[in-house]
Amino acid sequence: SFLLTVAQRLGEDEVRAVAAVQWTGSAGLTAERLRTAMHVEGDDATAIAKLFQLHPSFHPRSYIDTTVTVLDDQRVLLALGPSPAFAEGDGYSWPAQLGPAPHPALDAIARVGNPRAGAHPVDRGDHQLAWEIVIDPYADPAPEPEPVAFNRLSTGATAVNLPRRTSR
């Protein structure tokens, strides 16, 4: 509904830019929180795969058919199959932003696992969309994306839920 409101006020061209910034900031920050909360260790392909498996952008699986496969120590395949996520009535959902091109939100998630990782679109048969996330050991670590840094300004970015007490 947020992006629909932006589209109604500013137009289709502007909503695409806002959507990419919104999702990138949220995706990267959520991946960081998941890494900490779920104790995802390491900086190899397995760590990156776990972040994509856990990330709420790719849940529920009945809505977005997601397959995450570790190909080797430096590569992960993220594949999205035909699913209701791609049949929404408008183009304003996070999955609707994806296409056969790189997307900064995918890079933001991958780079929480390893700052030298990047998502590159690939052709993968029966899947609707697919990316190979590759760790380039010779690349300089990517800087934190500006949308993630901006989202970090929120106090919600560092909020920690306290353990629940047992009921009496």
Stockholm file with secondary structure:
# STOCKHOLM 1.0

chainA/1-168         SFLLTVAQRLGEDEVRAVAAVQWTGSAGLTAERLRTAMHVEGDDATAIAKLFQLHPSFHPRSYIDTTVTVLDDQRVLLALGPSPAFAEGDGYSWPAQLGPAPHPALDAIARVGNPRAGAHPVDRGDHQLAWEIVIDPYADPAPEPEPVAFNRLSTGATAVNLPRRTSR
#=GR chainA/1-168 SS CHHHHHHHHHCHHHHHHHHHHHHHHHHHHHHHHHHHHTTCCCSSHHHHHHHHHHCGGGCCTTTSCEEEEEEETTEEEEEECSCGGGCCSSSCSTGGGCCSSCCHHHHHHHHHHCTTEEEEECCCTTSSEEEEEEECTTSCCCCCCHHHHHHTTSGGGSCCCCCCCCCC
#=GC SS_cons         CHHHHHHHHHCHHHHHHHHHHHHHHHHHHHHHHHHHHTTCCCSSHHHHHHHHHHCGGGCCTTTSCEEEEEEETTEEEEEECSCGGGCCSSSCSTGGGCCSSCCHHHHHHHHHHCTTEEEEECCCTTSSEEEEEEECTTSCCCCCCHHHHHHTTSGGGSCCCCCCCCCC
//
